[in-house]
Amino acid sequence: MAKKKKYYVVWEGNNPGVYDSWTDCQLQIKGYPGAKYKAFPSREEAVEAFRGSFDEHISKGVPGKAKPRPVITEEARKEIVWDSISVDAACAGNPGVMEYQGVDTRTKAQLFHKKFSLGTNNIGEFLAIVHALALFKQQGKSTPVYTDSRTAMSWVRKKKANTQLKRTAQTKLIWELIARAEAWLKNNSWDNPILKWDTERWGEIPADFGRK
């Protein structure tokens, strides 16, 4: 009997996305600490799963063993640097319609918002961080920036967006913005700490679009 084909979702890895072979999946998780990935029986299920989070799917298929929801305590939330900005992105598809925003961590007041006809979630997370850094550079502020994306943090640290988004007429604008963001990172310095939002202990990041 022929072995059934599987599709692999990589939520956190060298280049997150949906892959149609274990070999390709391995390339994305090899050497990446804390990589998050899972196999699915169809591409449709894999694409849908990628739109959500790893935690929503890790316990599926294990009867009676649902993953307990994390307990969010006020004691844990005291660790949050409230005088900060939080950024997040959302994408309807991969690629698909993408948007990102930055909000005041304490009040959730929106500080900026951008929407594009075609992009990916990781690109949105990356552009959101750079947008925040450039905004505060202009204002002369060293305000901390929170993100829940390790991938975006890595791209900012390397000053390079490691995306496999194809260059087409539809993606021309987003590629121009990526190039502009990379150039800004290479030509500027900043004092703003880029901090990882601890979703497990603090709940969803304040900039979350609420579509999970």
TORPA-4810 file (N, C-alpha, C, O; in nm, 3 decimals):
<nodes>
NODE_1_0.085_-0.119_0.000_0.000_0.000_0.000_0.088_0.124_0.000_0.184_0.134_0.077_M
NODE_2_0.055_0.220_-0.088_0.134_0.343_-0.098_0.117_0.426_0.028_0.009_0.436_0.086_A
NODE_3_0.225_0.485_0.069_0.224_0.567_0.189_0.151_0.699_0.161_0.177_0.765_0.061_K
NODE_4_0.060_0.735_0.251_-0.017_0.857_0.230_0.071_0.981_0.241_0.157_0.990_0.329_K
NODE_5_0.050_1.075_0.151_0.128_1.197_0.151_0.086_1.285_0.267_-0.032_1.294_0.301_K
NODE_6_0.184_1.351_0.326_0.156_1.444_0.435_0.206_1.583_0.398_0.294_1.599_0.314_K
NODE_7_0.148_1.681_0.464_0.189_1.820_0.446_0.231_1.874_0.582_0.172_1.840_0.685_Y
NODE_8_0.333_1.956_0.582_0.394_1.998_0.708_0.383_2.149_0.728_0.414_2.229_0.639_Y
NODE_9_0.338_2.187_0.848_0.329_2.327_0.885_0.445_2.360_0.979_0.467_2.290_1.078_V
NODE_10_0.517_2.465_0.948_0.623_2.513_1.036_0.580_2.652_1.085_0.581_2.748_1.009_V
NODE_11_0.541_2.660_1.213_0.501_2.789_1.269_0.623_2.869_1.310_0.628_2.991_1.290_W
NODE_12_0.720_2.802_1.368_0.843_2.871_1.408_0.961_2.788_1.358_0.977_2.672_1.396_E
NODE_13_1.042_2.848_1.273_1.156_2.780_1.213_1.236_2.877_1.131_1.215_2.998_1.139_G
NODE_14_1.328_2.827_1.051_1.411_2.915_0.970_1.328_2.996_0.871_1.357_3.113_0.846_N
NODE_15_1.225_2.934_0.817_1.134_3.004_0.726_0.996_2.941_0.738_0.965_2.847_0.664_N
NODE_16_0.911_2.991_0.829_0.780_2.931_0.853_0.694_2.926_0.727_0.705_3.011_0.639_P
NODE_17_0.609_2.823_0.721_0.522_2.808_0.605_0.466_2.668_0.597_0.475_2.592_0.693_G
NODE_18_0.407_2.634_0.482_0.351_2.502_0.458_0.440_2.430_0.357_0.472_2.486_0.251_V
NODE_19_0.480_2.307_0.388_0.572_2.232_0.303_0.511_2.095_0.270_0.443_2.033_0.351_Y
NODE_20_0.539_2.051_0.146_0.478_1.925_0.102_0.572_1.805_0.108_0.544_1.701_0.048_D
NODE_21_0.683_1.819_0.180_0.771_1.704_0.201_0.843_1.718_0.335_0.870_1.828_0.381_S
NODE_22_0.873_1.605_0.395_0.944_1.604_0.523_1.084_1.661_0.507_1.137_1.725_0.598_W
NODE_23_1.144_1.638_0.391_1.279_1.691_0.365_1.279_1.843_0.370_1.366_1.903_0.433_T
NODE_24_1.180_1.905_0.304_1.172_2.051_0.305_1.142_2.103_0.444_1.194_2.207_0.485_D
NODE_25_1.059_2.029_0.517_1.026_2.069_0.655_1.151_2.066_0.742_1.175_2.157_0.822_C
NODE_26_1.230_1.960_0.728_1.352_1.946_0.808_1.448_2.062_0.788_1.516_2.105_0.881_Q
NODE_27_1.454_2.113_0.665_1.543_2.225_0.635_1.504_2.349_0.715_1.588_2.433_0.748_L
NODE_28_1.374_2.360_0.746_1.325_2.478_0.817_1.341_2.466_0.969_1.345_2.568_1.038_Q
NODE_29_1.350_2.344_1.020_1.357_2.327_1.166_1.497_2.290_1.216_1.526_2.300_1.335_I
NODE_30_1.583_2.247_1.122_1.718_2.207_1.159_1.797_2.326_1.213_1.809_2.429_1.148_K
NODE_31_1.851_2.309_1.331_1.933_2.414_1.392_1.854_2.530_1.448_1.911_2.632_1.487_G
NODE_32_1.721_2.517_1.452_1.636_2.625_1.505_1.583_2.585_1.642_1.497_2.497_1.650_Y
NODE_33_1.632_2.647_1.750_1.589_2.611_1.885_1.439_2.636_1.903_1.389_2.743_1.870_P
NODE_34_1.370_2.536_1.957_1.228_2.552_1.986_1.139_2.557_1.863_1.032_2.618_1.866_G
NODE_35_1.182_2.494_1.755_1.101_2.493_1.633_0.963_2.432_1.660_0.951_2.339_1.740_A
NODE_36_0.859_2.485_1.594_0.723_2.437_1.614_0.669_2.393_1.479_0.659_2.474_1.386_K
NODE_37_0.632_2.266_1.467_0.587_2.212_1.340_0.495_2.092_1.363_0.494_2.034_1.471_Y
NODE_38_0.417_2.057_1.259_0.324_1.944_1.271_0.282_1.899_1.132_0.274_1.980_1.039_K
NODE_39_0.255_1.769_1.117_0.213_1.712_0.989_0.060_1.709_0.981_-0.008_1.693_1.082_A
NODE_40_0.008_1.725_0.858_-0.136_1.720_0.834_-0.163_1.633_0.712_-0.077_1.623_0.624_F
NODE_41_-0.279_1.569_0.704_-0.309_1.478_0.594_-0.344_1.544_0.462_-0.344_1.478_0.358_P
NODE_42_-0.375_1.674_0.462_-0.409_1.743_0.337_-0.353_1.884_0.337_-0.331_1.943_0.443_S
NODE_43_-0.331_1.938_0.217_-0.279_2.075_0.206_-0.380_2.175_0.264_-0.341_2.273_0.328_R
NODE_44_-0.509_2.150_0.240_-0.612_2.242_0.289_-0.605_2.254_0.442_-0.613_2.364_0.496_E
NODE_45_-0.591_2.140_0.510_-0.583_2.141_0.656_-0.456_2.211_0.702_-0.456_2.285_0.801_E
NODE_46_-0.347_2.188_0.629_-0.219_2.248_0.665_-0.225_2.401_0.651_-0.179_2.474_0.739_A
NODE_47_-0.280_2.447_0.540_-0.290_2.592_0.517_-0.378_2.657_0.623_-0.345_2.764_0.674_V
NODE_48_-0.489_2.592_0.656_-0.578_2.646_0.759_-0.509_2.648_0.895_-0.525_2.744_0.971_E
NODE_49_-0.433_2.543_0.925_-0.362_2.537_1.053_-0.257_2.645_1.063_-0.236_2.702_1.170_A
NODE_50_-0.189_2.674_0.952_-0.083_2.775_0.953_-0.139_2.913_0.985_-0.068_2.999_1.038_F
NODE_51_-0.266_2.934_0.952_-0.328_3.064_0.981_-0.348_3.083_1.131_-0.359_3.196_1.180_R
NODE_52_-0.353_2.972_1.203_-0.370_2.980_1.347_-0.237_2.967_1.419_-0.134_3.009_1.368_G
NODE_53_-0.241_2.910_1.536_-0.119_2.897_1.616_-0.086_2.750_1.640_-0.172_2.663_1.630_S
NODE_54_0.038_2.724_1.672_0.086_2.589_1.702_0.008_2.528_1.818_-0.029_2.411_1.815_F
NODE_55_-0.017_2.610_1.922_-0.084_2.560_2.042_-0.225_2.509_2.014_-0.275_2.423_2.086_D
NODE_56_-0.290_2.563_1.909_-0.426_2.519_1.877_-0.428_2.377_1.820_-0.532_2.312_1.821_E
NODE_57_-0.314_2.330_1.769_-0.312_2.204_1.697_-0.226_2.095_1.759_-0.238_1.978_1.721_H
NODE_58_-0.140_2.130_1.853_-0.044_2.033_1.903_-0.109_1.915_1.974_-0.055_1.805_1.971_I
NODE_59_-0.225_1.936_2.037_-0.288_1.826_2.110_-0.393_1.752_2.028_-0.449_1.653_2.075_S
NODE_60_-0.420_1.796_1.905_-0.522_1.730_1.823_-0.479_1.589_1.786_-0.362_1.564_1.758_K
NODE_61_-0.573_1.499_1.785_-0.544_1.361_1.747_-0.507_1.274_1.865_-0.482_1.155_1.849_G
NODE_62_-0.504_1.332_1.984_-0.476_1.256_2.104_-0.601_1.258_2.191_-0.619_1.351_2.269_V
NODE_63_-0.688_1.158_2.180_-0.815_1.156_2.252_-0.797_1.175_2.403_-0.711_1.113_2.466_P
NODE_64_-0.880_1.263_2.457_-0.879_1.284_2.602_-0.755_1.353_2.654_-0.729_1.353_2.774_G
NODE_65_-0.677_1.411_2.561_-0.554_1.474_2.607_-0.543_1.616_2.552_-0.443_1.652_2.490_K
NODE_66_-0.645_1.694_2.576_-0.644_1.832_2.529_-0.541_1.912_2.607_-0.524_1.893_2.728_A
NODE_67_-0.474_2.000_2.537_-0.370_2.080_2.603_-0.437_2.181_2.697_-0.523_2.257_2.654_K
NODE_68_-0.400_2.181_2.823_-0.462_2.274_2.917_-0.431_2.418_2.879_-0.320_2.450_2.835_P
NODE_69_-0.529_2.505_2.898_-0.506_2.646_2.871_-0.411_2.702_2.976_-0.419_2.667_3.094_R
NODE_70_-0.321_2.789_2.933_-0.228_2.847_3.031_-0.302_2.934_3.131_-0.400_3.000_3.097_P
NODE_71_-0.256_2.933_3.254_-0.318_3.015_3.357_-0.250_3.151_3.357_-0.131_3.163_3.386_V
NODE_72_-0.327_3.255_3.324_-0.274_3.390_3.320_-0.297_3.454_3.456_-0.411_3.466_3.498_I
NODE_73_-0.192_3.494_3.523_-0.206_3.553_3.656_-0.161_3.698_3.656_-0.075_3.739_3.577_T
NODE_74_-0.220_3.774_3.744_-0.180_3.915_3.758_-0.036_3.926_3.804_0.034_4.022_3.771_E
NODE_75_0.008_3.826_3.882_0.147_3.827_3.929_0.242_3.820_3.811_0.342_3.892_3.806_E
NODE_76_0.210_3.732_3.714_0.295_3.719_3.595_0.291_3.846_3.512_0.394_3.889_3.459_A
NODE_77_0.174_3.907_3.500_0.160_4.027_3.417_0.230_4.149_3.476_0.247_4.250_3.408_R
NODE_78_0.272_4.140_3.601_0.350_4.249_3.661_0.487_4.261_3.596_0.554_4.363_3.609_K
NODE_79_0.528_4.154_3.524_0.659_4.156_3.457_0.656_4.240_3.329_0.761_4.276_3.276_E
NODE_80_0.537_4.270_3.279_0.524_4.343_3.153_0.573_4.487_3.169_0.543_4.553_3.268_I
NODE_81_0.648_4.533_3.071_0.689_4.674_3.066_0.573_4.749_2.999_0.562_4.749_2.876_V
NODE_82_0.489_4.811_3.078_0.366_4.868_3.024_0.390_4.994_2.943_0.313_5.024_2.851_W
NODE_83_0.494_5.067_2.974_0.526_5.186_2.894_0.601_5.141_2.770_0.723_5.156_2.761_D
NODE_84_0.528_5.086_2.676_0.587_5.026_2.557_0.484_5.026_2.444_0.371_5.070_2.462_S
NODE_85_0.526_4.976_2.329_0.437_4.957_2.216_0.434_4.808_2.183_0.536_4.740_2.195_I
NODE_86_0.319_4.759_2.143_0.306_4.619_2.102_0.268_4.615_1.954_0.184_4.694_1.909_S
NODE_87_0.329_4.525_1.879_0.298_4.513_1.737_0.253_4.371_1.705_0.290_4.275_1.774_V
NODE_88_0.173_4.358_1.600_0.127_4.227_1.557_0.081_4.236_1.413_0.057_4.345_1.361_D
NODE_89_0.070_4.120_1.348_0.023_4.114_1.209_-0.079_4.004_1.196_-0.087_3.914_1.279_A
NODE_90_-0.159_4.012_1.091_-0.259_3.909_1.060_-0.260_3.892_0.909_-0.243_3.988_0.834_A
NODE_91_-0.282_3.768_0.866_-0.280_3.739_0.723_-0.388_3.637_0.689_-0.395_3.531_0.751_C
NODE_92_-0.471_3.668_0.590_-0.577_3.576_0.547_-0.523_3.491_0.434_-0.550_3.518_0.317_A
NODE_93_-0.447_3.387_0.468_-0.383_3.303_0.369_-0.232_3.312_0.380_-0.180_3.387_0.462_G
NODE_94_-0.162_3.236_0.298_-0.017_3.239_0.302_0.040_3.212_0.161_0.068_3.098_0.126_N
NODE_95_0.055_3.318_0.080_0.030_3.458_0.115_-0.118_3.493_0.103_-0.199_3.413_0.056_P
NODE_96_-0.152_3.614_0.147_-0.289_3.661_0.139_-0.295_3.806_0.181_-0.192_3.872_0.196_G
NODE_97_-0.416_3.856_0.201_-0.433_3.994_0.248_-0.369_4.004_0.386_-0.401_3.928_0.477_V
NODE_98_-0.278_4.099_0.401_-0.200_4.111_0.525_-0.213_4.251_0.582_-0.219_4.349_0.509_M
NODE_99_-0.216_4.258_0.714_-0.215_4.388_0.781_-0.135_4.379_0.909_-0.119_4.272_0.968_E
NODE_100_-0.084_4.493_0.951_-0.012_4.498_1.078_-0.049_4.626_1.150_-0.097_4.722_1.091_Y
NODE_101_-0.025_4.625_1.282_-0.053_4.743_1.361_0.039_4.753_1.481_0.102_4.656_1.522_Q
NODE_102_0.044_4.873_1.535_0.118_4.898_1.658_0.024_4.969_1.754_-0.044_5.064_1.716_G
NODE_103_0.019_4.924_1.879_-0.071_4.985_1.978_0.005_5.013_2.107_0.109_4.953_2.135_V
NODE_104_-0.049_5.104_2.183_0.003_5.129_2.317_-0.025_5.005_2.402_-0.139_4.962_2.413_D
NODE_105_0.079_4.948_2.462_0.063_4.822_2.537_-0.037_4.836_2.652_-0.112_4.743_2.680_T
NODE_106_-0.037_4.950_2.717_-0.124_4.969_2.834_-0.270_4.994_2.793_-0.361_4.932_2.847_R
NODE_107_-0.291_5.086_2.699_-0.426_5.130_2.666_-0.484_5.064_2.540_-0.605_5.070_2.517_T
NODE_108_-0.399_5.001_2.459_-0.436_4.942_2.330_-0.475_5.046_2.226_-0.533_5.013_2.122_K
NODE_109_-0.444_5.172_2.253_-0.471_5.277_2.155_-0.384_5.253_2.032_-0.263_5.234_2.045_A
NODE_110_-0.445_5.255_1.914_-0.372_5.226_1.791_-0.281_5.343_1.753_-0.326_5.458_1.746_Q
NODE_111_-0.154_5.313_1.730_-0.056_5.414_1.692_-0.030_5.414_1.542_0.000_5.519_1.485_L
NODE_112_-0.040_5.299_1.479_-0.031_5.291_1.334_-0.095_5.161_1.285_-0.107_5.064_1.360_F
NODE_113_-0.135_5.162_1.159_-0.199_5.046_1.098_-0.177_5.050_0.948_-0.197_5.154_0.886_H
NODE_114_-0.136_4.938_0.889_-0.113_4.928_0.745_-0.176_4.799_0.694_-0.176_4.697_0.763_K
NODE_115_-0.229_4.804_0.571_-0.292_4.687_0.512_-0.246_4.672_0.367_-0.232_4.770_0.295_K
NODE_116_-0.222_4.546_0.325_-0.170_4.518_0.192_-0.248_4.404_0.128_-0.296_4.314_0.197_F
NODE_117_-0.259_4.408_-0.004_-0.338_4.308_-0.076_-0.273_4.171_-0.078_-0.341_4.070_-0.094_S
NODE_118_-0.140_4.166_-0.062_-0.072_4.036_-0.064_0.056_4.041_0.020_0.140_4.129_0.002_L
NODE_119_0.068_3.946_0.110_0.186_3.939_0.196_0.179_3.814_0.280_0.096_3.727_0.255_G
NODE_120_0.266_3.804_0.380_0.264_3.691_0.473_0.267_3.745_0.615_0.301_3.861_0.639_T
NODE_121_0.232_3.660_0.708_0.228_3.701_0.848_0.367_3.744_0.897_0.380_3.844_0.966_N
NODE_122_0.470_3.667_0.861_0.605_3.701_0.906_0.653_3.834_0.851_0.719_3.911_0.920_N
NODE_123_0.619_3.860_0.724_0.656_3.990_0.665_0.588_4.102_0.742_0.649_4.205_0.771_I
NODE_124_0.460_4.082_0.775_0.387_4.184_0.851_0.449_4.209_0.987_0.463_4.324_1.029_G
NODE_125_0.486_4.102_1.057_0.549_4.116_1.189_0.681_4.191_1.178_0.712_4.276_1.261_E
NODE_126_0.758_4.160_1.074_0.887_4.225_1.051_0.868_4.373_1.022_0.933_4.458_1.083_F
NODE_127_0.779_4.405_0.928_0.756_4.546_0.892_0.701_4.626_1.010_0.732_4.744_1.025_L
NODE_128_0.619_4.561_1.093_0.562_4.630_1.209_0.671_4.673_1.307_0.668_4.784_1.360_A
NODE_129_0.768_4.584_1.332_0.877_4.618_1.423_0.959_4.734_1.366_0.991_4.829_1.438_I
NODE_130_0.993_4.725_1.238_1.074_4.831_1.176_0.997_4.962_1.174_1.055_5.069_1.197_V
NODE_131_0.867_4.956_1.147_0.782_5.076_1.150_0.791_5.143_1.287_0.807_5.265_1.297_H
NODE_132_0.781_5.061_1.393_0.788_5.115_1.529_0.925_5.177_1.557_0.934_5.285_1.614_A
NODE_133_1.030_5.107_1.517_1.166_5.159_1.540_1.188_5.291_1.467_1.244_5.385_1.524_L
NODE_134_1.143_5.298_1.342_1.161_5.421_1.263_1.079_5.536_1.322_1.125_5.650_1.327_A
NODE_135_0.958_5.505_1.368_0.872_5.607_1.428_0.937_5.666_1.552_0.940_5.788_1.569_L
NODE_136_0.988_5.580_1.639_1.050_5.628_1.762_1.185_5.695_1.738_1.224_5.785_1.813_F
NODE_137_1.255_5.652_1.634_1.380_5.719_1.597_1.350_5.864_1.560_1.422_5.955_1.600_K
NODE_138_1.244_5.883_1.484_1.202_6.016_1.441_1.161_6.102_1.560_1.185_6.223_1.563_Q
NODE_139_1.099_6.039_1.659_1.051_6.111_1.777_1.156_6.121_1.887_1.135_6.190_1.987_Q
NODE_140_1.269_6.053_1.868_1.375_6.056_1.969_1.341_5.981_2.095_1.383_6.020_2.204_G
NODE_141_1.263_5.872_2.082_1.220_5.794_2.197_1.285_5.656_2.197_1.309_5.598_2.091_K
NODE_142_1.314_5.605_2.316_1.372_5.470_2.328_1.267_5.372_2.382_1.300_5.280_2.458_S
NODE_143_1.142_5.392_2.344_1.031_5.309_2.389_1.051_5.162_2.350_1.083_5.133_2.235_T
NODE_144_1.034_5.069_2.444_1.046_4.926_2.411_0.936_4.881_2.314_0.827_4.937_2.313_P
NODE_145_0.968_4.781_2.234_0.873_4.726_2.136_0.851_4.578_2.166_0.946_4.500_2.170_V
NODE_146_0.726_4.539_2.188_0.691_4.399_2.211_0.643_4.334_2.082_0.569_4.396_2.005_Y
NODE_147_0.685_4.209_2.058_0.636_4.128_1.949_0.623_3.985_1.999_0.695_3.945_2.090_T
NODE_148_0.531_3.908_1.940_0.520_3.767_1.979_0.584_3.677_1.873_0.564_3.555_1.875_D
NODE_149_0.659_3.737_1.780_0.721_3.662_1.670_0.873_3.652_1.683_0.944_3.751_1.665_S
NODE_150_0.921_3.532_1.715_1.066_3.511_1.720_1.127_3.524_1.580_1.240_3.569_1.564_R
NODE_151_1.050_3.484_1.479_1.099_3.493_1.342_1.127_3.638_1.305_1.233_3.670_1.252_T
NODE_152_1.031_3.726_1.333_1.050_3.867_1.301_1.166_3.927_1.380_1.243_4.007_1.326_A
NODE_153_1.181_3.887_1.505_1.293_3.936_1.585_1.425_3.894_1.521_1.521_3.972_1.517_M
NODE_154_1.430_3.770_1.472_1.550_3.719_1.406_1.581_3.797_1.279_1.696_3.832_1.252_S
NODE_155_1.477_3.825_1.200_1.497_3.900_1.076_1.548_4.041_1.105_1.635_4.091_1.034_W
NODE_156_1.494_4.104_1.208_1.539_4.239_1.245_1.685_4.234_1.292_1.765_4.319_1.256_V
NODE_157_1.717_4.133_1.372_1.853_4.118_1.423_1.953_4.100_1.309_2.063_4.155_1.312_R
NODE_158_1.912_4.023_1.207_2.000_3.998_1.092_1.988_4.108_0.985_2.065_4.111_0.889_K
NODE_159_1.890_4.199_1.005_1.864_4.309_0.911_1.832_4.257_0.771_1.868_4.317_0.670_K
NODE_160_1.762_4.143_0.769_1.728_4.079_0.643_1.601_3.995_0.660_1.593_3.912_0.751_K
NODE_161_1.503_4.017_0.574_1.379_3.940_0.578_1.397_3.812_0.497_1.404_3.816_0.374_A
NODE_162_1.406_3.701_0.566_1.432_3.573_0.500_1.301_3.509_0.453_1.261_3.403_0.501_N
NODE_163_1.234_3.577_0.359_1.105_3.529_0.310_1.119_3.465_0.173_1.207_3.500_0.094_T
NODE_164_1.030_3.370_0.145_1.029_3.305_0.014_0.914_3.355_-0.071_0.877_3.292_-0.171_Q
NODE_165_0.855_3.469_-0.033_0.746_3.525_-0.111_0.794_3.555_-0.253_0.897_3.620_-0.273_L
NODE_166_0.720_3.506_-0.351_0.760_3.524_-0.491_0.746_3.668_-0.534_0.655_3.739_-0.491_K
NODE_167_0.838_3.710_-0.619_0.833_3.846_-0.673_0.744_3.847_-0.797_0.779_3.790_-0.900_R
NODE_168_0.629_3.911_-0.785_0.534_3.921_-0.895_0.484_4.065_-0.900_0.520_4.148_-0.816_T
NODE_169_0.400_4.093_-0.998_0.342_4.227_-1.008_0.258_4.256_-0.883_0.253_4.370_-0.837_A
NODE_170_0.194_4.153_-0.830_0.110_4.170_-0.711_0.191_4.198_-0.585_0.145_4.268_-0.495_Q
NODE_171_0.312_4.144_-0.579_0.394_4.160_-0.458_0.499_4.270_-0.472_0.584_4.287_-0.384_T
NODE_172_0.494_4.346_-0.581_0.595_4.450_-0.605_0.601_4.550_-0.490_0.709_4.583_-0.442_K
NODE_173_0.484_4.598_-0.446_0.480_4.698_-0.339_0.539_4.643_-0.210_0.620_4.709_-0.145_L
NODE_174_0.499_4.521_-0.171_0.547_4.466_-0.045_0.698_4.442_-0.050_0.767_4.460_0.050_I
NODE_175_0.750_4.402_-0.167_0.894_4.384_-0.181_0.968_4.518_-0.173_1.080_4.524_-0.121_W
NODE_176_0.907_4.623_-0.222_0.968_4.756_-0.210_0.976_4.798_-0.064_1.074_4.857_-0.020_E
NODE_177_0.870_4.767_0.012_0.869_4.800_0.155_0.969_4.716_0.233_1.033_4.765_0.326_L
NODE_178_0.983_4.589_0.194_1.084_4.504_0.259_1.224_4.561_0.236_1.304_4.569_0.328_I
NODE_179_1.252_4.600_0.111_1.383_4.656_0.078_1.407_4.785_0.155_1.518_4.810_0.203_A
NODE_180_1.303_4.866_0.168_1.316_4.992_0.241_1.343_4.965_0.390_1.424_5.033_0.452_R
NODE_181_1.273_4.865_0.445_1.292_4.831_0.586_1.432_4.777_0.611_1.497_4.813_0.709_A
NODE_182_1.480_4.691_0.522_1.615_4.635_0.536_1.720_4.746_0.528_1.817_4.746_0.603_E
NODE_183_1.700_4.841_0.435_1.794_4.952_0.420_1.794_5.039_0.545_1.898_5.087_0.590_A
NODE_184_1.673_5.059_0.602_1.665_5.141_0.724_1.743_5.075_0.837_1.817_5.141_0.910_W
NODE_185_1.727_4.945_0.852_1.797_4.873_0.959_1.948_4.880_0.942_2.021_4.891_1.041_L
NODE_186_1.994_4.874_0.817_2.138_4.877_0.791_2.199_5.015_0.809_2.318_5.028_0.836_K
NODE_187_2.116_5.119_0.794_2.168_5.255_0.797_2.136_5.331_0.925_2.170_5.449_0.939_N
NODE_188_2.070_5.264_1.019_2.031_5.331_1.143_2.064_5.245_1.265_2.077_5.123_1.256_N
NODE_189_2.078_5.311_1.376_2.092_5.242_1.505_1.972_5.283_1.590_1.906_5.382_1.560_S
NODE_190_1.943_5.208_1.693_1.829_5.239_1.779_1.858_5.190_1.920_1.936_5.097_1.940_W
NODE_191_1.794_5.254_2.016_1.809_5.217_2.157_1.687_5.142_2.210_1.685_5.100_2.325_D
NODE_192_1.588_5.124_2.126_1.464_5.060_2.171_1.483_4.910_2.192_1.521_4.840_2.098_N
NODE_193_1.459_4.859_2.312_1.464_4.713_2.333_1.351_4.646_2.254_1.237_4.693_2.257_P
NODE_194_1.382_4.537_2.183_1.279_4.459_2.115_1.255_4.337_2.202_1.341_4.250_2.213_I
NODE_195_1.138_4.330_2.263_1.108_4.229_2.365_1.011_4.124_2.315_0.919_4.154_2.239_L
NODE_196_1.031_4.000_2.359_0.941_3.889_2.323_0.822_3.887_2.418_0.838_3.875_2.539_K
NODE_197_0.702_3.899_2.362_0.580_3.891_2.443_0.558_3.746_2.483_0.559_3.656_2.398_W
NODE_198_0.537_3.721_2.612_0.519_3.586_2.665_0.371_3.551_2.666_0.303_3.567_2.768_D
NODE_199_0.321_3.502_2.553_0.178_3.471_2.538_0.131_3.368_2.640_0.021_3.379_2.693_T
NODE_200_0.214_3.268_2.668_0.177_3.161_2.760_0.147_3.213_2.900_0.060_3.160_2.970_E
NODE_201_0.218_3.317_2.942_0.204_3.366_3.079_0.123_3.495_3.088_0.067_3.526_3.194_R
NODE_202_0.116_3.571_2.977_0.050_3.702_2.983_-0.078_3.712_2.900_-0.148_3.812_2.907_W
NODE_203_-0.108_3.608_2.822_-0.223_3.617_2.733_-0.182_3.676_2.598_-0.064_3.698_2.573_G
NODE_204_-0.280_3.701_2.512_-0.250_3.752_2.379_-0.188_3.891_2.386_-0.223_3.971_2.473_E
NODE_205_-0.098_3.920_2.295_-0.035_4.049_2.287_-0.142_4.156_2.261_-0.234_4.130_2.185_I
NODE_206_-0.132_4.274_2.322_-0.236_4.377_2.306_-0.266_4.416_2.161_-0.376_4.462_2.131_P
NODE_207_-0.169_4.399_2.071_-0.191_4.434_1.930_-0.258_4.323_1.851_-0.280_4.338_1.731_A
NODE_208_-0.290_4.211_1.915_-0.349_4.097_1.846_-0.480_4.137_1.775_-0.559_4.215_1.828_D
NODE_209_-0.500_4.084_1.654_-0.619_4.116_1.576_-0.740_4.031_1.618_-0.851_4.054_1.568_F
NODE_210_-0.720_3.935_1.707_-0.831_3.858_1.760_-0.897_3.764_1.660_-1.019_3.745_1.662_G
NODE_211_-0.816_3.705_1.570_-0.874_3.618_1.467_-0.832_3.473_1.481_-0.850_3.395_1.388_R
NODE_212_-0.777_3.435_1.593_-0.730_3.298_1.612_-0.847_3.205_1.637_-0.828_3.085_1.655_K
</nodes>
